[in-house]
Amino acid sequence: MMKKYDNYKDVSWYEYIKTIPNTWEILPNIALFNERIERKRNNEELLSVTITNGVVKQSEIDKNDTSNSDKTKYKYVQKGDIVYNKMRMWQGAIGVSNFDGIVSPAYVVLAPKLDLCSKFFHYQFRNSYYTNYSKRFSYGLCDDQLNLRYTDFKRMYSIVPPKEVQKK
């Protein structure tokens, strides 16, 4: 269990929390992640994003392969990238990838800009407050059609503790 911090700062402008430790920050996602849109890696392993387990190898799940035979438009993912299903982010369809591979063009691949612990953000982004927050930035006529584009994700904010804390 983590010990209580001595000093906190006010972040009441961020609707989901009122204070954070002085050494922590709240930063816009554009400062933390770039969208990786590298394509034409047809020979890489096909990955999928699930609500329950995050990023998994497609070959290891019991799901029909509905991918296109032409994978030239599929996006490349590197180990440590975070990938989300833009139509299911609000349900928690996001996760850190433990693999290099490719994903459907319908997914958004986030490459860390800073020296971050991607696993920390995996947990933060799958947290109920964050999935609710992402729903507010998603567009669509009804829940089943909500879509969180990278242009909207990058305007959202994330809590960023020091890397040592992220690792814990």
Chimera marker file (.cmm) of the C-alpha trace (Angstrom):
<marker_set name="trace">
<marker id="1" x="0.000" y="0.000" z="0.000" r="1" g="1" b="0" radius="0.5"/>
<marker id="2" x="1.234" y="3.489" z="-0.803" r="1" g="1" b="0" radius="0.5"/>
<marker id="3" x="1.820" y="5.969" z="1.984" r="1" g="1" b="0" radius="0.5"/>
<marker id="4" x="-0.014" y="9.279" z="2.224" r="1" g="1" b="0" radius="0.5"/>
<marker id="5" x="1.761" y="12.280" z="0.708" r="1" g="1" b="0" radius="0.5"/>
<marker id="6" x="2.717" y="15.336" z="2.767" r="1" g="1" b="0" radius="0.5"/>
<marker id="7" x="1.688" y="18.048" z="0.305" r="1" g="1" b="0" radius="0.5"/>
<marker id="8" x="-1.165" y="18.266" z="-2.168" r="1" g="1" b="0" radius="0.5"/>
<marker id="9" x="-2.199" y="20.812" z="-4.791" r="1" g="1" b="0" radius="0.5"/>
<marker id="10" x="-5.626" y="21.897" z="-5.911" r="1" g="1" b="0" radius="0.5"/>
<marker id="11" x="-6.798" y="20.537" z="-9.275" r="1" g="1" b="0" radius="0.5"/>
<marker id="12" x="-10.500" y="21.173" z="-8.835" r="1" g="1" b="0" radius="0.5"/>
<marker id="13" x="-10.655" y="22.411" z="-12.460" r="1" g="1" b="0" radius="0.5"/>
<marker id="14" x="-10.325" y="18.705" z="-13.374" r="1" g="1" b="0" radius="0.5"/>
<marker id="15" x="-13.836" y="17.434" z="-12.620" r="1" g="1" b="0" radius="0.5"/>
<marker id="16" x="-12.826" y="13.971" z="-11.464" r="1" g="1" b="0" radius="0.5"/>
<marker id="17" x="-10.505" y="14.785" z="-8.593" r="1" g="1" b="0" radius="0.5"/>
<marker id="18" x="-9.955" y="17.763" z="-6.319" r="1" g="1" b="0" radius="0.5"/>
<marker id="19" x="-6.324" y="17.361" z="-5.206" r="1" g="1" b="0" radius="0.5"/>
<marker id="20" x="-3.212" y="15.444" z="-6.209" r="1" g="1" b="0" radius="0.5"/>
<marker id="21" x="0.223" y="15.140" z="-4.601" r="1" g="1" b="0" radius="0.5"/>
<marker id="22" x="2.504" y="18.093" z="-5.395" r="1" g="1" b="0" radius="0.5"/>
<marker id="23" x="4.855" y="15.882" z="-7.429" r="1" g="1" b="0" radius="0.5"/>
<marker id="24" x="2.049" y="14.674" z="-9.717" r="1" g="1" b="0" radius="0.5"/>
<marker id="25" x="0.681" y="16.443" z="-12.797" r="1" g="1" b="0" radius="0.5"/>
<marker id="26" x="-2.447" y="16.482" z="-14.879" r="1" g="1" b="0" radius="0.5"/>
<marker id="27" x="-1.454" y="16.800" z="-18.529" r="1" g="1" b="0" radius="0.5"/>
<marker id="28" x="-3.317" y="16.816" z="-21.834" r="1" g="1" b="0" radius="0.5"/>
<marker id="29" x="-2.980" y="13.522" z="-23.671" r="1" g="1" b="0" radius="0.5"/>
<marker id="30" x="-1.398" y="15.320" z="-26.612" r="1" g="1" b="0" radius="0.5"/>
<marker id="31" x="1.626" y="15.936" z="-24.358" r="1" g="1" b="0" radius="0.5"/>
<marker id="32" x="1.822" y="12.218" z="-23.527" r="1" g="1" b="0" radius="0.5"/>
<marker id="33" x="1.017" y="10.303" z="-26.721" r="1" g="1" b="0" radius="0.5"/>
<marker id="34" x="1.350" y="10.520" z="-30.489" r="1" g="1" b="0" radius="0.5"/>
<marker id="35" x="-0.958" y="8.598" z="-32.754" r="1" g="1" b="0" radius="0.5"/>
<marker id="36" x="1.023" y="5.845" z="-34.499" r="1" g="1" b="0" radius="0.5"/>
<marker id="37" x="-0.337" y="5.420" z="-38.018" r="1" g="1" b="0" radius="0.5"/>
<marker id="38" x="2.455" y="3.321" z="-39.500" r="1" g="1" b="0" radius="0.5"/>
<marker id="39" x="1.051" y="0.811" z="-41.994" r="1" g="1" b="0" radius="0.5"/>
<marker id="40" x="2.125" y="-1.877" z="-44.502" r="1" g="1" b="0" radius="0.5"/>
<marker id="41" x="3.517" y="-4.365" z="-41.992" r="1" g="1" b="0" radius="0.5"/>
<marker id="42" x="1.484" y="-7.230" z="-43.450" r="1" g="1" b="0" radius="0.5"/>
<marker id="43" x="3.614" y="-10.028" z="-41.956" r="1" g="1" b="0" radius="0.5"/>
<marker id="44" x="3.156" y="-8.936" z="-38.321" r="1" g="1" b="0" radius="0.5"/>
<marker id="45" x="0.904" y="-10.831" z="-35.945" r="1" g="1" b="0" radius="0.5"/>
<marker id="46" x="-2.735" y="-9.722" z="-35.823" r="1" g="1" b="0" radius="0.5"/>
<marker id="47" x="-3.723" y="-8.238" z="-32.450" r="1" g="1" b="0" radius="0.5"/>
<marker id="48" x="-7.134" y="-7.423" z="-31.043" r="1" g="1" b="0" radius="0.5"/>
<marker id="49" x="-8.406" y="-5.146" z="-28.265" r="1" g="1" b="0" radius="0.5"/>
<marker id="50" x="-10.864" y="-6.697" z="-25.834" r="1" g="1" b="0" radius="0.5"/>
<marker id="51" x="-12.931" y="-5.114" z="-23.089" r="1" g="1" b="0" radius="0.5"/>
<marker id="52" x="-11.921" y="-7.791" z="-20.587" r="1" g="1" b="0" radius="0.5"/>
<marker id="53" x="-8.194" y="-8.277" z="-21.318" r="1" g="1" b="0" radius="0.5"/>
<marker id="54" x="-6.993" y="-5.275" z="-23.309" r="1" g="1" b="0" radius="0.5"/>
<marker id="55" x="-4.608" y="-6.072" z="-26.198" r="1" g="1" b="0" radius="0.5"/>
<marker id="56" x="-4.315" y="-9.777" z="-27.017" r="1" g="1" b="0" radius="0.5"/>
<marker id="57" x="-3.042" y="-11.903" z="-29.879" r="1" g="1" b="0" radius="0.5"/>
<marker id="58" x="-5.950" y="-12.639" z="-32.220" r="1" g="1" b="0" radius="0.5"/>
<marker id="59" x="-4.757" y="-16.243" z="-32.475" r="1" g="1" b="0" radius="0.5"/>
<marker id="60" x="-5.222" y="-16.743" z="-28.722" r="1" g="1" b="0" radius="0.5"/>
<marker id="61" x="-8.879" y="-15.773" z="-28.447" r="1" g="1" b="0" radius="0.5"/>
<marker id="62" x="-11.965" y="-17.716" z="-29.392" r="1" g="1" b="0" radius="0.5"/>
<marker id="63" x="-13.275" y="-15.252" z="-31.950" r="1" g="1" b="0" radius="0.5"/>
<marker id="64" x="-13.958" y="-15.508" z="-35.652" r="1" g="1" b="0" radius="0.5"/>
<marker id="65" x="-11.291" y="-13.795" z="-37.723" r="1" g="1" b="0" radius="0.5"/>
<marker id="66" x="-13.181" y="-11.037" z="-39.517" r="1" g="1" b="0" radius="0.5"/>
<marker id="67" x="-10.045" y="-9.239" z="-40.691" r="1" g="1" b="0" radius="0.5"/>
<marker id="68" x="-9.493" y="-8.358" z="-44.333" r="1" g="1" b="0" radius="0.5"/>
<marker id="69" x="-7.135" y="-10.503" z="-46.374" r="1" g="1" b="0" radius="0.5"/>
<marker id="70" x="-5.485" y="-7.240" z="-47.499" r="1" g="1" b="0" radius="0.5"/>
<marker id="71" x="-3.823" y="-5.918" z="-44.356" r="1" g="1" b="0" radius="0.5"/>
<marker id="72" x="-1.926" y="-3.015" z="-45.960" r="1" g="1" b="0" radius="0.5"/>
<marker id="73" x="-4.143" y="-0.500" z="-44.139" r="1" g="1" b="0" radius="0.5"/>
<marker id="74" x="-3.739" y="-2.190" z="-40.741" r="1" g="1" b="0" radius="0.5"/>
<marker id="75" x="-1.825" y="-0.171" z="-38.151" r="1" g="1" b="0" radius="0.5"/>
<marker id="76" x="1.492" y="-1.233" z="-36.694" r="1" g="1" b="0" radius="0.5"/>
<marker id="77" x="1.730" y="-1.617" z="-32.901" r="1" g="1" b="0" radius="0.5"/>
<marker id="78" x="4.957" y="-1.762" z="-30.894" r="1" g="1" b="0" radius="0.5"/>
<marker id="79" x="5.313" y="-3.339" z="-27.490" r="1" g="1" b="0" radius="0.5"/>
<marker id="80" x="4.445" y="-0.638" z="-24.931" r="1" g="1" b="0" radius="0.5"/>
<marker id="81" x="1.986" y="1.180" z="-27.212" r="1" g="1" b="0" radius="0.5"/>
<marker id="82" x="-1.553" y="1.657" z="-25.980" r="1" g="1" b="0" radius="0.5"/>
<marker id="83" x="-4.330" y="0.663" z="-28.362" r="1" g="1" b="0" radius="0.5"/>
<marker id="84" x="-8.032" y="1.421" z="-28.137" r="1" g="1" b="0" radius="0.5"/>
<marker id="85" x="-11.107" y="0.542" z="-30.117" r="1" g="1" b="0" radius="0.5"/>
<marker id="86" x="-12.458" y="3.990" z="-30.927" r="1" g="1" b="0" radius="0.5"/>
<marker id="87" x="-16.038" y="2.692" z="-30.930" r="1" g="1" b="0" radius="0.5"/>
<marker id="88" x="-15.698" y="0.876" z="-27.591" r="1" g="1" b="0" radius="0.5"/>
<marker id="89" x="-13.278" y="3.036" z="-25.585" r="1" g="1" b="0" radius="0.5"/>
<marker id="90" x="-16.136" y="4.156" z="-23.346" r="1" g="1" b="0" radius="0.5"/>
<marker id="91" x="-16.630" y="0.466" z="-22.432" r="1" g="1" b="0" radius="0.5"/>
<marker id="92" x="-12.955" y="-0.072" z="-21.575" r="1" g="1" b="0" radius="0.5"/>
<marker id="93" x="-11.752" y="-1.535" z="-24.889" r="1" g="1" b="0" radius="0.5"/>
<marker id="94" x="-8.212" y="-0.251" z="-24.414" r="1" g="1" b="0" radius="0.5"/>
<marker id="95" x="-4.931" y="-1.673" z="-23.255" r="1" g="1" b="0" radius="0.5"/>
<marker id="96" x="-1.155" y="-1.694" z="-23.369" r="1" g="1" b="0" radius="0.5"/>
<marker id="97" x="0.346" y="-4.056" z="-25.929" r="1" g="1" b="0" radius="0.5"/>
<marker id="98" x="2.875" y="-6.623" z="-24.767" r="1" g="1" b="0" radius="0.5"/>
<marker id="99" x="3.512" y="-7.507" z="-28.414" r="1" g="1" b="0" radius="0.5"/>
<marker id="100" x="4.587" y="-6.057" z="-31.741" r="1" g="1" b="0" radius="0.5"/>
<marker id="101" x="1.871" y="-6.613" z="-34.326" r="1" g="1" b="0" radius="0.5"/>
<marker id="102" x="-0.886" y="-5.032" z="-36.385" r="1" g="1" b="0" radius="0.5"/>
<marker id="103" x="-4.433" y="-3.975" z="-35.571" r="1" g="1" b="0" radius="0.5"/>
<marker id="104" x="-7.524" y="-3.031" z="-37.507" r="1" g="1" b="0" radius="0.5"/>
<marker id="105" x="-7.613" y="0.473" z="-39.003" r="1" g="1" b="0" radius="0.5"/>
<marker id="106" x="-10.638" y="1.043" z="-36.714" r="1" g="1" b="0" radius="0.5"/>
<marker id="107" x="-8.302" y="1.093" z="-33.699" r="1" g="1" b="0" radius="0.5"/>
<marker id="108" x="-6.218" y="4.007" z="-32.450" r="1" g="1" b="0" radius="0.5"/>
<marker id="109" x="-2.578" y="3.285" z="-31.592" r="1" g="1" b="0" radius="0.5"/>
<marker id="110" x="-0.956" y="5.567" z="-29.010" r="1" g="1" b="0" radius="0.5"/>
<marker id="111" x="2.834" y="5.771" z="-28.892" r="1" g="1" b="0" radius="0.5"/>
<marker id="112" x="4.198" y="7.306" z="-25.666" r="1" g="1" b="0" radius="0.5"/>
<marker id="113" x="6.054" y="10.598" z="-26.237" r="1" g="1" b="0" radius="0.5"/>
<marker id="114" x="7.634" y="10.681" z="-22.792" r="1" g="1" b="0" radius="0.5"/>
<marker id="115" x="9.358" y="8.099" z="-20.632" r="1" g="1" b="0" radius="0.5"/>
<marker id="116" x="6.141" y="6.645" z="-19.211" r="1" g="1" b="0" radius="0.5"/>
<marker id="117" x="5.046" y="3.347" z="-17.727" r="1" g="1" b="0" radius="0.5"/>
<marker id="118" x="2.423" y="2.302" z="-20.281" r="1" g="1" b="0" radius="0.5"/>
<marker id="119" x="0.945" y="-0.267" z="-17.893" r="1" g="1" b="0" radius="0.5"/>
<marker id="120" x="-0.010" y="2.583" z="-15.513" r="1" g="1" b="0" radius="0.5"/>
<marker id="121" x="-1.984" y="4.288" z="-18.284" r="1" g="1" b="0" radius="0.5"/>
<marker id="122" x="-3.518" y="0.933" z="-19.235" r="1" g="1" b="0" radius="0.5"/>
<marker id="123" x="-5.067" y="0.850" z="-15.744" r="1" g="1" b="0" radius="0.5"/>
<marker id="124" x="-5.944" y="4.550" z="-15.674" r="1" g="1" b="0" radius="0.5"/>
<marker id="125" x="-7.700" y="4.437" z="-19.056" r="1" g="1" b="0" radius="0.5"/>
<marker id="126" x="-9.663" y="1.301" z="-18.104" r="1" g="1" b="0" radius="0.5"/>
<marker id="127" x="-10.817" y="2.862" z="-14.818" r="1" g="1" b="0" radius="0.5"/>
<marker id="128" x="-14.540" y="3.677" z="-14.667" r="1" g="1" b="0" radius="0.5"/>
<marker id="129" x="-13.954" y="7.422" z="-14.186" r="1" g="1" b="0" radius="0.5"/>
<marker id="130" x="-11.828" y="7.521" z="-17.335" r="1" g="1" b="0" radius="0.5"/>
<marker id="131" x="-14.175" y="5.450" z="-19.483" r="1" g="1" b="0" radius="0.5"/>
<marker id="132" x="-16.984" y="7.806" z="-18.408" r="1" g="1" b="0" radius="0.5"/>
<marker id="133" x="-14.727" y="10.777" z="-19.195" r="1" g="1" b="0" radius="0.5"/>
<marker id="134" x="-13.974" y="9.337" z="-22.655" r="1" g="1" b="0" radius="0.5"/>
<marker id="135" x="-17.701" y="8.929" z="-23.299" r="1" g="1" b="0" radius="0.5"/>
<marker id="136" x="-18.070" y="12.707" z="-22.941" r="1" g="1" b="0" radius="0.5"/>
<marker id="137" x="-15.529" y="13.222" z="-25.753" r="1" g="1" b="0" radius="0.5"/>
<marker id="138" x="-17.054" y="10.597" z="-28.053" r="1" g="1" b="0" radius="0.5"/>
<marker id="139" x="-19.437" y="11.345" z="-30.902" r="1" g="1" b="0" radius="0.5"/>
<marker id="140" x="-22.454" y="9.424" z="-32.172" r="1" g="1" b="0" radius="0.5"/>
<marker id="141" x="-26.229" y="9.333" z="-32.127" r="1" g="1" b="0" radius="0.5"/>
<marker id="142" x="-26.456" y="6.630" z="-29.466" r="1" g="1" b="0" radius="0.5"/>
<marker id="143" x="-24.143" y="4.614" z="-27.202" r="1" g="1" b="0" radius="0.5"/>
<marker id="144" x="-23.604" y="1.855" z="-29.755" r="1" g="1" b="0" radius="0.5"/>
<marker id="145" x="-22.349" y="4.417" z="-32.261" r="1" g="1" b="0" radius="0.5"/>
<marker id="146" x="-20.073" y="6.484" z="-30.028" r="1" g="1" b="0" radius="0.5"/>
<marker id="147" x="-16.657" y="7.094" z="-31.536" r="1" g="1" b="0" radius="0.5"/>
<marker id="148" x="-13.574" y="8.538" z="-29.770" r="1" g="1" b="0" radius="0.5"/>
<marker id="149" x="-11.230" y="9.851" z="-32.439" r="1" g="1" b="0" radius="0.5"/>
<marker id="150" x="-7.596" y="10.638" z="-31.663" r="1" g="1" b="0" radius="0.5"/>
<marker id="151" x="-8.321" y="14.333" z="-32.359" r="1" g="1" b="0" radius="0.5"/>
<marker id="152" x="-10.675" y="14.229" z="-29.356" r="1" g="1" b="0" radius="0.5"/>
<marker id="153" x="-8.619" y="11.867" z="-27.180" r="1" g="1" b="0" radius="0.5"/>
<marker id="154" x="-5.622" y="14.202" z="-27.369" r="1" g="1" b="0" radius="0.5"/>
<marker id="155" x="-7.730" y="17.011" z="-25.831" r="1" g="1" b="0" radius="0.5"/>
<marker id="156" x="-8.490" y="14.889" z="-22.762" r="1" g="1" b="0" radius="0.5"/>
<marker id="157" x="-6.311" y="15.012" z="-19.641" r="1" g="1" b="0" radius="0.5"/>
<marker id="158" x="-4.559" y="12.288" z="-17.663" r="1" g="1" b="0" radius="0.5"/>
<marker id="159" x="-3.156" y="12.101" z="-14.158" r="1" g="1" b="0" radius="0.5"/>
<marker id="160" x="0.626" y="11.682" z="-14.364" r="1" g="1" b="0" radius="0.5"/>
<marker id="161" x="2.550" y="10.718" z="-11.243" r="1" g="1" b="0" radius="0.5"/>
<marker id="162" x="6.370" y="10.389" z="-11.347" r="1" g="1" b="0" radius="0.5"/>
<marker id="163" x="7.513" y="7.271" z="-13.218" r="1" g="1" b="0" radius="0.5"/>
<marker id="164" x="8.577" y="5.485" z="-9.999" r="1" g="1" b="0" radius="0.5"/>
<marker id="165" x="4.998" y="5.822" z="-8.727" r="1" g="1" b="0" radius="0.5"/>
<marker id="166" x="3.592" y="4.709" z="-12.093" r="1" g="1" b="0" radius="0.5"/>
<marker id="167" x="5.646" y="1.504" z="-11.826" r="1" g="1" b="0" radius="0.5"/>
<marker id="168" x="4.321" y="0.770" z="-8.316" r="1" g="1" b="0" radius="0.5"/>
<link id1="1" id2="2" r="1" g="1" b="0" radius="0.2"/>
<link id1="2" id2="3" r="1" g="1" b="0" radius="0.2"/>
<link id1="3" id2="4" r="1" g="1" b="0" radius="0.2"/>
<link id1="4" id2="5" r="1" g="1" b="0" radius="0.2"/>
<link id1="5" id2="6" r="1" g="1" b="0" radius="0.2"/>
<link id1="6" id2="7" r="1" g="1" b="0" radius="0.2"/>
<link id1="7" id2="8" r="1" g="1" b="0" radius="0.2"/>
<link id1="8" id2="9" r="1" g="1" b="0" radius="0.2"/>
<link id1="9" id2="10" r="1" g="1" b="0" radius="0.2"/>
<link id1="10" id2="11" r="1" g="1" b="0" radius="0.2"/>
<link id1="11" id2="12" r="1" g="1" b="0" radius="0.2"/>
<link id1="12" id2="13" r="1" g="1" b="0" radius="0.2"/>
<link id1="13" id2="14" r="1" g="1" b="0" radius="0.2"/>
<link id1="14" id2="15" r="1" g="1" b="0" radius="0.2"/>
<link id1="15" id2="16" r="1" g="1" b="0" radius="0.2"/>
<link id1="16" id2="17" r="1" g="1" b="0" radius="0.2"/>
<link id1="17" id2="18" r="1" g="1" b="0" radius="0.2"/>
<link id1="18" id2="19" r="1" g="1" b="0" radius="0.2"/>
<link id1="19" id2="20" r="1" g="1" b="0" radius="0.2"/>
<link id1="20" id2="21" r="1" g="1" b="0" radius="0.2"/>
<link id1="21" id2="22" r="1" g="1" b="0" radius="0.2"/>
<link id1="22" id2="23" r="1" g="1" b="0" radius="0.2"/>
<link id1="23" id2="24" r="1" g="1" b="0" radius="0.2"/>
<link id1="24" id2="25" r="1" g="1" b="0" radius="0.2"/>
<link id1="25" id2="26" r="1" g="1" b="0" radius="0.2"/>
<link id1="26" id2="27" r="1" g="1" b="0" radius="0.2"/>
<link id1="27" id2="28" r="1" g="1" b="0" radius="0.2"/>
<link id1="28" id2="29" r="1" g="1" b="0" radius="0.2"/>
<link id1="29" id2="30" r="1" g="1" b="0" radius="0.2"/>
<link id1="30" id2="31" r="1" g="1" b="0" radius="0.2"/>
<link id1="31" id2="32" r="1" g="1" b="0" radius="0.2"/>
<link id1="32" id2="33" r="1" g="1" b="0" radius="0.2"/>
<link id1="33" id2="34" r="1" g="1" b="0" radius="0.2"/>
<link id1="34" id2="35" r="1" g="1" b="0" radius="0.2"/>
<link id1="35" id2="36" r="1" g="1" b="0" radius="0.2"/>
<link id1="36" id2="37" r="1" g="1" b="0" radius="0.2"/>
<link id1="37" id2="38" r="1" g="1" b="0" radius="0.2"/>
<link id1="38" id2="39" r="1" g="1" b="0" radius="0.2"/>
<link id1="39" id2="40" r="1" g="1" b="0" radius="0.2"/>
<link id1="40" id2="41" r="1" g="1" b="0" radius="0.2"/>
<link id1="41" id2="42" r="1" g="1" b="0" radius="0.2"/>
<link id1="42" id2="43" r="1" g="1" b="0" radius="0.2"/>
<link id1="43" id2="44" r="1" g="1" b="0" radius="0.2"/>
<link id1="44" id2="45" r="1" g="1" b="0" radius="0.2"/>
<link id1="45" id2="46" r="1" g="1" b="0" radius="0.2"/>
<link id1="46" id2="47" r="1" g="1" b="0" radius="0.2"/>
<link id1="47" id2="48" r="1" g="1" b="0" radius="0.2"/>
<link id1="48" id2="49" r="1" g="1" b="0" radius="0.2"/>
<link id1="49" id2="50" r="1" g="1" b="0" radius="0.2"/>
<link id1="50" id2="51" r="1" g="1" b="0" radius="0.2"/>
<link id1="51" id2="52" r="1" g="1" b="0" radius="0.2"/>
<link id1="52" id2="53" r="1" g="1" b="0" radius="0.2"/>
<link id1="53" id2="54" r="1" g="1" b="0" radius="0.2"/>
<link id1="54" id2="55" r="1" g="1" b="0" radius="0.2"/>
<link id1="55" id2="56" r="1" g="1" b="0" radius="0.2"/>
<link id1="56" id2="57" r="1" g="1" b="0" radius="0.2"/>
<link id1="57" id2="58" r="1" g="1" b="0" radius="0.2"/>
<link id1="58" id2="59" r="1" g="1" b="0" radius="0.2"/>
<link id1="59" id2="60" r="1" g="1" b="0" radius="0.2"/>
<link id1="60" id2="61" r="1" g="1" b="0" radius="0.2"/>
<link id1="61" id2="62" r="1" g="1" b="0" radius="0.2"/>
<link id1="62" id2="63" r="1" g="1" b="0" radius="0.2"/>
<link id1="63" id2="64" r="1" g="1" b="0" radius="0.2"/>
<link id1="64" id2="65" r="1" g="1" b="0" radius="0.2"/>
<link id1="65" id2="66" r="1" g="1" b="0" radius="0.2"/>
<link id1="66" id2="67" r="1" g="1" b="0" radius="0.2"/>
<link id1="67" id2="68" r="1" g="1" b="0" radius="0.2"/>
<link id1="68" id2="69" r="1" g="1" b="0" radius="0.2"/>
<link id1="69" id2="70" r="1" g="1" b="0" radius="0.2"/>
<link id1="70" id2="71" r="1" g="1" b="0" radius="0.2"/>
<link id1="71" id2="72" r="1" g="1" b="0" radius="0.2"/>
<link id1="72" id2="73" r="1" g="1" b="0" radius="0.2"/>
<link id1="73" id2="74" r="1" g="1" b="0" radius="0.2"/>
<link id1="74" id2="75" r="1" g="1" b="0" radius="0.2"/>
<link id1="75" id2="76" r="1" g="1" b="0" radius="0.2"/>
<link id1="76" id2="77" r="1" g="1" b="0" radius="0.2"/>
<link id1="77" id2="78" r="1" g="1" b="0" radius="0.2"/>
<link id1="78" id2="79" r="1" g="1" b="0" radius="0.2"/>
<link id1="79" id2="80" r="1" g="1" b="0" radius="0.2"/>
<link id1="80" id2="81" r="1" g="1" b="0" radius="0.2"/>
<link id1="81" id2="82" r="1" g="1" b="0" radius="0.2"/>
<link id1="82" id2="83" r="1" g="1" b="0" radius="0.2"/>
<link id1="83" id2="84" r="1" g="1" b="0" radius="0.2"/>
<link id1="84" id2="85" r="1" g="1" b="0" radius="0.2"/>
<link id1="85" id2="86" r="1" g="1" b="0" radius="0.2"/>
<link id1="86" id2="87" r="1" g="1" b="0" radius="0.2"/>
<link id1="87" id2="88" r="1" g="1" b="0" radius="0.2"/>
<link id1="88" id2="89" r="1" g="1" b="0" radius="0.2"/>
<link id1="89" id2="90" r="1" g="1" b="0" radius="0.2"/>
<link id1="90" id2="91" r="1" g="1" b="0" radius="0.2"/>
<link id1="91" id2="92" r="1" g="1" b="0" radius="0.2"/>
<link id1="92" id2="93" r="1" g="1" b="0" radius="0.2"/>
<link id1="93" id2="94" r="1" g="1" b="0" radius="0.2"/>
<link id1="94" id2="95" r="1" g="1" b="0" radius="0.2"/>
<link id1="95" id2="96" r="1" g="1" b="0" radius="0.2"/>
<link id1="96" id2="97" r="1" g="1" b="0" radius="0.2"/>
<link id1="97" id2="98" r="1" g="1" b="0" radius="0.2"/>
<link id1="98" id2="99" r="1" g="1" b="0" radius="0.2"/>
<link id1="99" id2="100" r="1" g="1" b="0" radius="0.2"/>
<link id1="100" id2="101" r="1" g="1" b="0" radius="0.2"/>
<link id1="101" id2="102" r="1" g="1" b="0" radius="0.2"/>
<link id1="102" id2="103" r="1" g="1" b="0" radius="0.2"/>
<link id1="103" id2="104" r="1" g="1" b="0" radius="0.2"/>
<link id1="104" id2="105" r="1" g="1" b="0" radius="0.2"/>
<link id1="105" id2="106" r="1" g="1" b="0" radius="0.2"/>
<link id1="106" id2="107" r="1" g="1" b="0" radius="0.2"/>
<link id1="107" id2="108" r="1" g="1" b="0" radius="0.2"/>
<link id1="108" id2="109" r="1" g="1" b="0" radius="0.2"/>
<link id1="109" id2="110" r="1" g="1" b="0" radius="0.2"/>
<link id1="110" id2="111" r="1" g="1" b="0" radius="0.2"/>
<link id1="111" id2="112" r="1" g="1" b="0" radius="0.2"/>
<link id1="112" id2="113" r="1" g="1" b="0" radius="0.2"/>
<link id1="113" id2="114" r="1" g="1" b="0" radius="0.2"/>
<link id1="114" id2="115" r="1" g="1" b="0" radius="0.2"/>
<link id1="115" id2="116" r="1" g="1" b="0" radius="0.2"/>
<link id1="116" id2="117" r="1" g="1" b="0" radius="0.2"/>
<link id1="117" id2="118" r="1" g="1" b="0" radius="0.2"/>
<link id1="118" id2="119" r="1" g="1" b="0" radius="0.2"/>
<link id1="119" id2="120" r="1" g="1" b="0" radius="0.2"/>
<link id1="120" id2="121" r="1" g="1" b="0" radius="0.2"/>
<link id1="121" id2="122" r="1" g="1" b="0" radius="0.2"/>
<link id1="122" id2="123" r="1" g="1" b="0" radius="0.2"/>
<link id1="123" id2="124" r="1" g="1" b="0" radius="0.2"/>
<link id1="124" id2="125" r="1" g="1" b="0" radius="0.2"/>
<link id1="125" id2="126" r="1" g="1" b="0" radius="0.2"/>
<link id1="126" id2="127" r="1" g="1" b="0" radius="0.2"/>
<link id1="127" id2="128" r="1" g="1" b="0" radius="0.2"/>
<link id1="128" id2="129" r="1" g="1" b="0" radius="0.2"/>
<link id1="129" id2="130" r="1" g="1" b="0" radius="0.2"/>
<link id1="130" id2="131" r="1" g="1" b="0" radius="0.2"/>
<link id1="131" id2="132" r="1" g="1" b="0" radius="0.2"/>
<link id1="132" id2="133" r="1" g="1" b="0" radius="0.2"/>
<link id1="133" id2="134" r="1" g="1" b="0" radius="0.2"/>
<link id1="134" id2="135" r="1" g="1" b="0" radius="0.2"/>
<link id1="135" id2="136" r="1" g="1" b="0" radius="0.2"/>
<link id1="136" id2="137" r="1" g="1" b="0" radius="0.2"/>
<link id1="137" id2="138" r="1" g="1" b="0" radius="0.2"/>
<link id1="138" id2="139" r="1" g="1" b="0" radius="0.2"/>
<link id1="139" id2="140" r="1" g="1" b="0" radius="0.2"/>
<link id1="140" id2="141" r="1" g="1" b="0" radius="0.2"/>
<link id1="141" id2="142" r="1" g="1" b="0" radius="0.2"/>
<link id1="142" id2="143" r="1" g="1" b="0" radius="0.2"/>
<link id1="143" id2="144" r="1" g="1" b="0" radius="0.2"/>
<link id1="144" id2="145" r="1" g="1" b="0" radius="0.2"/>
<link id1="145" id2="146" r="1" g="1" b="0" radius="0.2"/>
<link id1="146" id2="147" r="1" g="1" b="0" radius="0.2"/>
<link id1="147" id2="148" r="1" g="1" b="0" radius="0.2"/>
<link id1="148" id2="149" r="1" g="1" b="0" radius="0.2"/>
<link id1="149" id2="150" r="1" g="1" b="0" radius="0.2"/>
<link id1="150" id2="151" r="1" g="1" b="0" radius="0.2"/>
<link id1="151" id2="152" r="1" g="1" b="0" radius="0.2"/>
<link id1="152" id2="153" r="1" g="1" b="0" radius="0.2"/>
<link id1="153" id2="154" r="1" g="1" b="0" radius="0.2"/>
<link id1="154" id2="155" r="1" g="1" b="0" radius="0.2"/>
<link id1="155" id2="156" r="1" g="1" b="0" radius="0.2"/>
<link id1="156" id2="157" r="1" g="1" b="0" radius="0.2"/>
<link id1="157" id2="158" r="1" g="1" b="0" radius="0.2"/>
<link id1="158" id2="159" r="1" g="1" b="0" radius="0.2"/>
<link id1="159" id2="160" r="1" g="1" b="0" radius="0.2"/>
<link id1="160" id2="161" r="1" g="1" b="0" radius="0.2"/>
<link id1="161" id2="162" r="1" g="1" b="0" radius="0.2"/>
<link id1="162" id2="163" r="1" g="1" b="0" radius="0.2"/>
<link id1="163" id2="164" r="1" g="1" b="0" radius="0.2"/>
<link id1="164" id2="165" r="1" g="1" b="0" radius="0.2"/>
<link id1="165" id2="166" r="1" g="1" b="0" radius="0.2"/>
<link id1="166" id2="167" r="1" g="1" b="0" radius="0.2"/>
<link id1="167" id2="168" r="1" g="1" b="0" radius="0.2"/>
</marker_set>
